Amino acid sequence: MEQTWFDQQERPVIDVTHRSKNITLIDVFQSSVNKFSSNTAFINLGHRLTFDDVNLLSRNFASYLQSIGLSKGDTIALMLPNVMQYPVAMFGSLLAGLTVVNVNPQSNKSEFQHQLNDANVNTIVIAENYAHQLSEVLHETPVKNIIRTQVGDLLPSPRRFLVNFNVKHIKKMVPHFELPESITFNHALLKGERFDFVQLFIGEEDLAFLQYTGGTTGASKGAMLSHRNVIANLEQIEATFESEITPECELTVTALPLHNMFALTSNCLMFFNFGCSNLLILSPDNSDSVIQELRSYPFSVLTGVTEFFNDLMNTPGFSELDFNHLKFALSGGSAVQRSVAERWQQITGKKLIEGYGLAECSPVVCVNTLANEKYKGSIGLPLPDTEIKITDAKGRFVDIDVPGELHVKGPQVMLGYFRREQATNDILHDGWLATGDIVRRDEEGRLFLIDRKEDMILVSGFCVFPNEIEEVASIHAGVKDVAAIGVPHRVSGEVVKLFVVKDDNTLTKEALFDHCKSLLTGYKVPKLIDFVDALPKSNIGKTLRRELRKSEAS
C-alpha cells in the first residue's frame, strides 16, 4: 500500500478543477475582463492598464496572429522583461489557441537556439534589448515571424519616446541587431485592429505553455503544461489563500520575471483572476530602483526568492518604506534562511512565508500560510488535491524526519516533456513526479526542503546538504551572502567549500571557520573559504551553485 498522506484539517480535499466555471485560461481571462473592466490590472513604469485595456490589446494581438496564418497548437516564444507587453502577448497568444514558450533572456546562444528548434517556434515576440541574440541564431531556427518591442512601447507619448530613447541611447541597453523582416509590437496591434478576432474552441487538455527547465545537466526540456494543469494550480493556490486575499483590493509586486512560472501563476494569473493589480518591476536586480518603486504604491503582497528579500533589506531606504498595507511576502525558488525570515519580520512587522514548487508542477506544490506563528524552516503543507511521498535511493518509503526524494501527484503535474519520451519516463511513473529534491517531513506532515539531489556533497560517504551549511554561515554578522559547494578531495572524496560575500570587511576566514565549527558536525565544517565580491545569480536572483562548480572545475 502506498504511504502517502494529506493533512485533512489544514488542507481540505476539494476538487479544485471544478471550484469555478473556469475550464481554461481563456475562461479566466474572459471572466476577469468582464467582471473587473475598469480596475487596474497592470502598472509599469508609472503607467496603468485596466482590465478593459488588456482585453482590447490582447484581442488585437490575437487577431494579428490569426491574420498571419497561425493556427491552434502553433508555438510562439516570448522573450520579454517585466513590461506590459508580456501579459498582452501572453493572453493574446492563448486567445489565438497558441502554446506559449517562455524564453529566459539569460539563456546562452546554444540554449536559446535549442529551445526555438525543439519547440518548433515560428513566431517570437522579443524585446529589442535581446534582439541581437536572435539575429545570431535566426537562420538556424524555424522562426519566420518576428515581433520586436521596446521597453516603453505601451506607454503613452511623450513618455514612450523618452523611455525608449533613454534605454537605447543613454543607457545603451540595446546592442546592434539586424532583423529586417521584423515588425514592431505596436504595428502588429494596429494591424490586428483591422481584423475580426475568431473565437476558437480551446480544451482543458490543450497545451498552454511549454516551460523549458532542467538545462543544468544538459539540454533543457519543455515541460508540457496544459490549460487544466495551470487552472488546477490556480484553484489550489486560491483555495489556500482565499481568506487572506481581498478581491479587487490587492496590489502585488511582481519582481520575479513573468517568464518564470512562479511569477506567472502566483502573481500574474492569480491576481488577474481576483481582479487585483500587478506592479511589474522592470529591473528587480537593482534594489535601489525597486525601493523607489515601492515608495509610490500601497503594496500588499510581495513575492520573490530569498536572495531578493536579503538584497532589499541590505539596501539603504528599505526600512523606511510604508509596510502598513503589506499582508505577507512569499518566497520560493530556494530555501529561506532563518536569518532572512526573522530579520524581514523584524523590519516589516509582516511574515515572510515560504512555498515550494517546480516548473513541472505549474509550479506550486507546497506552501505555508499566515496561520504559522513564526518561522519554522518549513516549506509548508501540500496544496489541496496534492499527494506526496518521500523515498530513499532504492525507492523505499522513509520514516518521519528522515531525508528522502520528494515525489508529487496531482492535477498540476505536467503532461510530460515535449518530444522527450525517455526523459518523461525517467521522471513520471503512474502519475507520480520524481522532483529530484530532498525533503523531510515532521509529525504534523509539514515538509522541510533539504536540498537539490544534484547539489548534495559526499564527504567520506556522508551526505552534506549545502543549504544547512549556508544557513549556519549566514547567521554570522559579517556574512552578507554565501554559497556552499563540494570540491574534490583525494581522501574524503569531497569537502565543503564556502564562497562568501562580506558584510563586514574585518571578517576573517579563521573567524568564520570557528563560527561554523561551533555549530556543525566535523565532516560538515567547510575546509575552504573564498571571499568574493558577488555570487553568480539567475535572473530571478537565485544563487547558481552550478556556476561555482564550473569555475572550480576549470
C-alpha positions in Angstrom: 0.0 0.0 0.0 1.4 3.4 -0.9 2.3 5.5 2.0 1.1 9.0 1.1 -0.5 11.5 3.3 -2.6 14.6 3.3 -3.3 16.8 6.3 -7.1 16.9 6.2 -7.5 19.6 8.8 -5.2 22.1 7.3 -5.7 21.4 3.7 -9.3 20.2 3.0 -9.6 17.9 0.0 -11.5 19.6 -2.8 -12.0 19.1 -6.5 -10.0 22.1 -7.5 -10.8 21.8 -11.1 -14.5 22.3 -10.5 -14.5 25.1 -7.9 -15.4 27.6 -10.6 -16.6 27.7 -14.1 -13.1 28.3 -15.4 -12.0 25.3 -17.5 -9.2 27.0 -19.4 -7.1 30.1 -19.1 -9.3 31.7 -21.7 -12.2 31.4 -19.3 -10.1 33.1 -16.6 -9.3 35.9 -19.0 -12.8 36.5 -20.2 -14.4 36.2 -16.8 -11.9 38.7 -15.3 -12.1 41.3 -18.1 -15.9 41.2 -17.9 -16.1 41.5 -14.1 -13.3 43.9 -13.5 -13.2 46.0 -16.6 -12.4 49.4 -15.0 -10.0 48.0 -12.4 -6.2 48.5 -12.8 -4.7 45.2 -14.0 -1.0 46.1 -14.5 1.2 49.0 -13.5 4.6 49.5 -15.2 7.0 52.5 -15.4 4.3 54.7 -13.9 1.6 53.8 -16.4 -1.6 51.7 -15.7 -3.6 49.3 -17.9 -7.1 48.5 -16.9 -8.6 45.1 -17.5 -10.6 46.6 -20.3 -7.3 47.9 -21.9 -5.7 44.4 -21.6 -8.8 42.9 -23.2 -8.7 45.2 -26.2 -4.9 44.9 -26.7 -4.8 41.2 -26.3 -7.7 40.6 -28.7 -6.0 42.9 -31.3 -2.8 40.9 -30.8 -4.7 37.6 -31.2 -6.3 38.9 -34.4 -2.9 39.8 -35.8 -1.5 36.3 -35.0 -4.5 34.8 -36.8 -4.1 37.1 -39.8 -0.5 35.9 -40.4 -1.7 32.3 -40.6 -1.0 31.0 -37.1 -3.4 28.3 -36.0 -4.3 26.4 -32.9 -1.4 24.4 -31.5 1.4 26.5 -33.1 4.1 27.7 -30.7 5.1 31.3 -30.0 8.1 32.3 -28.0 8.1 35.3 -25.6 11.4 36.8 -24.7 10.5 39.8 -22.7 11.3 41.5 -19.3 8.5 42.6 -17.0 6.8 45.1 -19.2 3.1 45.3 -20.1 3.7 43.8 -23.5 4.2 40.5 -21.7 0.6 39.9 -20.4 -0.8 41.4 -23.6 1.2 39.0 -25.8 0.7 36.0 -23.4 -3.1 36.4 -23.2 -3.3 37.3 -26.9 -1.4 34.1 -27.8 -3.6 31.9 -25.7 -6.7 33.5 -27.2 -5.4 32.6 -30.6 -5.0 29.0 -29.5 -1.2 29.1 -29.4 1.2 27.4 -27.0 3.4 29.9 -25.2 7.2 29.2 -24.9 8.7 31.4 -22.3 12.3 32.2 -23.0 14.7 33.3 -20.3 16.8 36.3 -21.7 19.8 34.9 -19.8 19.9 31.8 -22.0 23.1 31.4 -23.8 23.3 31.2 -27.6 23.2 27.4 -27.8 20.4 27.1 -25.3 18.3 29.8 -27.0 18.8 28.1 -30.3 18.0 24.7 -28.9 14.6 25.9 -27.4 13.5 27.6 -30.6 14.3 24.4 -32.6 13.0 21.9 -30.0 9.6 23.7 -29.7 9.4 24.4 -33.5 8.9 28.1 -32.8 8.0 30.0 -36.0 6.9 33.2 -34.2 8.6 35.2 -31.5 7.9 38.4 -29.5 11.2 39.8 -28.4 12.4 42.9 -26.6 15.0 44.8 -28.7 17.4 44.6 -25.7 17.7 40.9 -26.7 17.2 41.1 -30.4 20.9 40.7 -31.2 20.8 37.2 -29.6 18.0 36.3 -32.1 19.9 37.7 -35.1 22.9 35.5 -34.3 20.9 32.3 -34.4 17.9 33.2 -36.6 19.0 31.3 -39.8 19.5 28.1 -37.8 15.9 28.1 -36.4 12.4 27.7 -37.8 11.4 31.3 -36.8 9.7 33.2 -39.6 7.6 35.9 -37.8 9.5 38.3 -35.6 7.7 40.9 -33.4 10.1 43.2 -31.7 9.3 45.7 -29.0 11.0 48.4 -27.0 10.5 48.7 -23.2 8.2 51.7 -23.3 6.0 50.8 -26.3 2.8 50.6 -24.3 3.3 53.9 -22.5 1.5 57.0 -23.6 3.5 59.6 -25.6 5.7 61.5 -24.9 6.7 59.2 -22.1 7.0 56.3 -24.6 9.6 58.1 -26.6 11.5 59.4 -23.6 11.8 55.9 -22.0 12.8 54.2 -25.3 15.4 56.9 -26.1 16.8 56.6 -22.6 17.1 52.8 -22.8 18.6 52.8 -26.2 20.8 55.8 -26.4 21.6 56.9 -22.9 21.8 53.6 -21.0 22.9 51.9 -24.3 21.0 48.7 -23.3 20.1 47.8 -26.9 23.1 46.2 -28.8 23.1 46.4 -32.6 21.0 43.9 -34.3 19.7 43.2 -37.9 16.2 41.8 -38.2 15.0 43.3 -41.5 11.9 41.2 -41.8 10.6 42.0 -38.3 7.5 44.1 -37.3 7.1 46.2 -34.2 4.7 45.2 -31.5 2.6 48.4 -31.8 2.4 47.9 -35.6 1.2 44.4 -35.0 -1.5 45.7 -32.7 -2.6 48.3 -35.3 -2.8 45.6 -37.9 -4.8 43.3 -35.6 -7.3 46.0 -35.0 -8.4 45.8 -38.7 -9.3 42.1 -38.4 -12.1 40.3 -36.7 -11.0 38.0 -33.9 -12.1 34.4 -34.4 -13.0 32.7 -31.2 -11.6 29.2 -31.1 -12.5 26.1 -29.0 -9.8 25.6 -26.5 -9.9 22.4 -24.4 -8.6 21.8 -20.9 -6.0 19.3 -22.3 -4.7 21.7 -24.9 -1.2 23.0 -24.2 -1.0 26.4 -22.7 2.8 26.6 -22.0 6.0 24.8 -22.9 8.1 25.7 -19.9 11.8 24.9 -20.5 13.6 23.6 -17.5 16.4 21.2 -16.5 19.2 22.8 -18.5 21.8 22.4 -15.7 22.5 18.8 -16.7 22.3 19.0 -20.5 19.8 20.4 -23.0 16.7 21.8 -21.3 13.4 20.1 -21.7 10.0 21.6 -22.4 7.5 20.8 -19.6 4.1 20.4 -21.3 1.6 22.4 -19.1 -2.0 22.1 -20.2 -4.7 24.6 -19.5 -6.0 22.1 -16.9 -2.6 21.9 -15.2 -2.4 25.7 -14.8 -6.1 26.2 -13.9 -5.8 23.5 -11.3 -2.8 25.1 -9.7 -4.6 28.5 -9.7 -7.5 26.9 -7.9 -5.2 25.2 -5.4 -3.4 28.4 -4.6 -6.6 30.4 -4.3 -8.2 27.8 -2.1 -5.2 28.1 0.2 -5.1 31.9 0.3 -8.7 33.0 -0.4 -9.2 34.1 3.3 -6.1 36.3 3.0 -6.7 38.0 -0.3 -9.5 40.6 -0.8 -10.7 40.5 -4.5 -10.2 43.8 -6.3 -8.2 45.3 -3.4 -4.7 43.9 -3.5 -1.6 45.3 -5.2 1.0 42.5 -5.7 4.6 43.4 -6.5 5.9 41.3 -9.4 9.6 41.5 -9.3 10.3 38.0 -10.5 10.3 37.8 -14.3 7.0 36.7 -15.7 8.7 34.1 -17.9 9.2 32.2 -14.6 6.2 30.0 -13.7 6.2 31.2 -10.1 5.6 34.8 -11.1 3.3 33.9 -14.0 1.0 31.7 -11.9 1.2 33.2 -8.4 1.3 36.8 -9.4 0.0 37.5 -12.9 -2.7 34.8 -13.3 -3.9 34.5 -9.7 -4.3 38.3 -9.0 -5.7 38.8 -12.5 -8.4 36.2 -11.6 -9.0 38.2 -8.3 -9.4 41.5 -10.1 -6.3 42.9 -8.4 -3.3 44.8 -9.7 0.2 43.7 -10.6 3.0 46.2 -10.2 5.6 45.0 -12.8 9.2 45.6 -11.8 11.4 46.1 -14.8 14.8 45.7 -13.0 14.5 43.5 -9.9 18.3 43.2 -9.6 18.5 46.9 -8.9 17.4 47.1 -5.3 17.6 50.9 -5.3 15.2 51.1 -8.2 12.8 48.5 -6.6 12.7 50.5 -3.4 12.0 53.7 -5.3 9.0 52.0 -7.0 7.7 50.6 -3.7 7.7 54.1 -2.2 5.0 55.1 -4.7 2.4 52.3 -4.2 0.4 50.8 -1.3 1.7 47.3 -2.0 0.0 44.4 -0.1 1.8 41.3 -1.4 5.4 40.8 -2.4 6.9 37.7 -4.0 10.5 36.7 -4.7 13.3 34.4 -3.8 15.2 34.6 -0.5 18.2 36.3 -2.1 15.8 39.1 -3.4 14.5 39.7 0.1 18.0 39.7 1.5 19.2 42.2 -1.0 16.3 44.5 -0.3 17.0 44.5 3.4 20.6 45.3 2.8 19.7 48.4 0.7 19.5 51.8 2.3 16.0 53.1 2.5 14.2 49.8 2.7 13.4 50.0 6.4 11.8 53.4 5.8 9.1 52.1 3.5 5.5 52.0 4.5 4.6 48.4 5.3 1.1 49.2 6.7 -0.7 47.7 3.7 1.6 44.7 3.4 -0.2 41.4 4.2 2.6 39.0 3.6 5.7 38.2 1.5 6.0 34.9 -0.3 9.3 33.3 -1.1 10.1 30.4 -3.4 12.8 29.1 -5.6 15.3 28.3 -2.8 15.2 27.6 0.9 14.5 30.7 3.1 17.3 31.2 5.6 16.2 31.7 9.2 18.3 34.9 9.5 16.5 36.4 6.4 13.0 35.4 7.6 13.5 36.7 11.1 15.1 40.0 10.0 12.3 40.5 7.5 9.6 40.2 10.2 11.6 42.5 12.5 11.9 45.2 9.9 8.5 45.0 8.2 6.3 43.6 11.0 4.9 41.1 8.5 5.7 37.4 7.7 7.9 36.1 5.0 6.3 32.8 4.2 7.9 30.0 2.2 6.5 27.8 -0.5 7.9 25.2 -2.9 7.3 24.3 -6.5 8.9 23.5 -9.8 8.0 24.2 -13.4 6.8 20.6 -13.9 4.1 21.3 -11.4 2.7 24.5 -12.9 4.6 25.3 -10.4 3.3 25.3 -6.8 3.3 22.1 -4.7 3.5 23.2 -1.0 3.1 26.4 0.9 2.9 27.8 4.4 0.0 30.1 5.4 -0.3 33.1 7.6 -1.5 30.8 10.4 2.1 30.0 11.2 3.1 32.0 14.2 6.8 32.2 13.3 9.5 30.9 11.1 9.9 27.1 11.3 12.1 26.5 8.3 9.2 24.5 6.6 8.0 24.8 3.0 4.6 24.1 4.4 1.9 21.5 3.6 0.9 20.2 0.2 -1.8 22.1 -1.7 -5.3 20.7 -1.9 -5.6 17.6 -4.1 -1.8 17.1 -4.0 -0.4 13.8 -2.8 3.3 13.3 -1.9 5.6 10.6 -0.9 9.2 10.5 0.2 11.6 7.7 -0.7 15.2 6.7 -0.3 17.6 5.9 -3.2 16.1 2.4 -3.5 12.5 3.7 -3.7 11.6 2.7 -0.2 9.5 5.0 2.0 11.4 6.8 4.7 10.4 7.5 8.3 9.4 10.8 9.8 12.4 13.3 9.9 14.4 11.1 7.5 15.5 12.9 4.3 14.4 11.4 1.0 13.4 12.4 -2.5 10.1 14.1 -2.9 7.5 12.6 -5.3 4.3 14.6 -6.2 1.0 13.6 -7.7 -1.8 16.0 -8.5 -3.8 17.8 -11.2 -1.0 20.4 -11.6 1.7 17.8 -12.6 2.7 18.3 -16.3 1.7 16.0 -19.1 5.4 15.2 -19.7 8.4 16.6 -21.5 7.8 17.7 -25.1 9.2 15.2 -27.6 11.2 13.5 -24.8 9.6 10.1 -24.1 12.6 8.7 -22.3 13.1 11.8 -20.1 9.4 11.7 -19.3 9.6 8.0 -18.4 12.6 8.7 -16.2 10.7 11.3 -14.1 7.0 10.3 -14.3 5.7 6.9 -13.0 1.9 6.2 -12.7 1.3 10.0 -12.4 4.0 10.4 -9.7 6.6 13.0 -10.5 10.1 12.5 -9.1 11.2 16.0 -8.2 15.0 15.5 -7.6 14.6 17.5 -4.4 15.5 16.1 -0.9 13.0 16.8 1.8 11.9 15.5 5.2 8.6 15.7 7.0 7.7 16.1 10.6 4.9 14.5 12.6 2.4 17.2 11.5 3.1 16.4 7.9 5.0 19.7 7.2 7.8 19.4 4.7 11.3 20.8 5.0 13.4 21.3 1.9 16.9 19.9 2.5 18.5 20.5 -0.9 18.6 19.5 -4.6 19.8 15.9 -5.0 22.3 17.2 -7.6 23.8 19.7 -5.1 24.4 17.1 -2.4 28.0 16.9 -1.2 29.5 13.5 -0.3 32.2 13.7 2.4 33.7 10.3 3.4 30.4 8.7 2.4 28.3 11.1 4.5 25.6 13.3 2.8 26.1 17.1 3.4 23.5 19.5 2.2 24.6 23.0 1.1 21.5 24.7 2.5 22.4 23.6 6.0 26.0 24.9 5.7 24.8 28.2 4.2 22.2 28.6 6.9 24.8 28.3 9.6 27.3 30.6 7.9 24.6 33.3 7.2 24.0 33.7 10.9 27.4 35.3 11.3 27.0 39.0 11.4 29.9 39.5 9.0 28.3 37.5 6.2 26.1 39.2 3.6 25.7 36.3 1.1 27.0 32.8 1.0 27.0 29.6 -1.1 28.4 26.2 -0.4 29.6 23.5 -2.9 31.6 20.3 -2.8 35.1 20.2 -4.3 37.1 17.0 -4.9 39.4 15.7 -2.2 41.8 12.8 -2.6 41.0 11.3 0.9 37.3 12.1 1.6 36.0 12.3 -1.9 34.7 15.8 -1.4 35.0 18.6 1.1 32.8 21.7 1.6 33.9 25.0 0.2 32.2 28.3 1.0 32.0 31.4 -1.2 31.3 34.4 1.0 30.3 38.0 0.3 31.3 40.0 3.3 29.1 42.4 5.2 32.0 43.4 7.4 35.4 43.9 5.9 37.1 42.8 9.2 35.7 39.3 8.8 38.5 36.7 8.5 38.5 33.1 7.3 39.6 32.0 10.7 36.7 33.7 12.4 34.2 32.1 10.0 35.9 28.7 10.4 35.5 28.9 14.1 31.9 30.0 13.8 31.0 27.0 11.6 33.0 24.6 13.7 31.0 25.6 16.8 27.6 24.8 15.1 28.3 22.0 12.7 29.4 18.3 12.9 33.1 17.9 12.0 32.6 16.5 8.4 30.2 19.3 7.6 32.6 22.1 8.5 33.9 24.0 5.5 37.5 23.2 4.7 37.9 26.0 2.2 36.6 29.6 2.1 36.8 32.2 -0.6 35.8 35.8 -0.1 34.2 37.1 -3.3 32.6 40.4 -4.4 29.4 38.7 -5.6 27.8 35.3 -6.2 26.6 34.2 -9.6 22.8 34.7 -9.8 20.0 33.7 -12.1 17.7 36.5 -13.4 15.3 35.7 -10.5 18.1 36.2 -8.0 18.7 32.6 -7.2 22.3 31.6 -6.4 23.8 29.4 -9.2 25.9 26.8 -7.4 26.5 25.1 -10.8 28.4 28.2 -12.0 30.6 28.0 -8.9 31.2 24.3 -9.6 32.1 25.1 -13.2 34.5 27.8 -12.0 36.2 25.4 -9.6 36.5 22.6 -12.2 38.2 25.0 -14.6 
